[in-house]
């Protein structure tokens, strides 16, 4: 069997910077260097949905967590997170290892380590209800694709722990 059964869940924009608000993208397409670290270790990548894109579309304005923290947005985040948790349970029930959750530092939706984003709060609440507990790693706000070797070093340490 070729399956390694190691998975990491990533914020949508790790694989698709086109979903980021205009002029805030930090790569032309994906964070290729981040993905290369994961792929070199044969870790499967599961892309989380982008709740901001789902909620307000491609040309949305920059907004803070406080501005996103509405009943309507939380409802969308909870709905999206419900499907993710269902998928996580299926993997875990079949002996897969979920290495963790790769978020975006400073994101109003997908920050996992600082002031958790709205989507991550909903996701973590649903995960906790299912007794799923993961480690978190955030790509810092200062990360630019092709720069910041220190971030890649930290990611390598994270996936080996």
Order of alpha helices (4+ residues) and beta strands (2+ residues): beta-alpha-alpha-beta-alpha-alpha-alpha-beta-alpha-beta-alpha
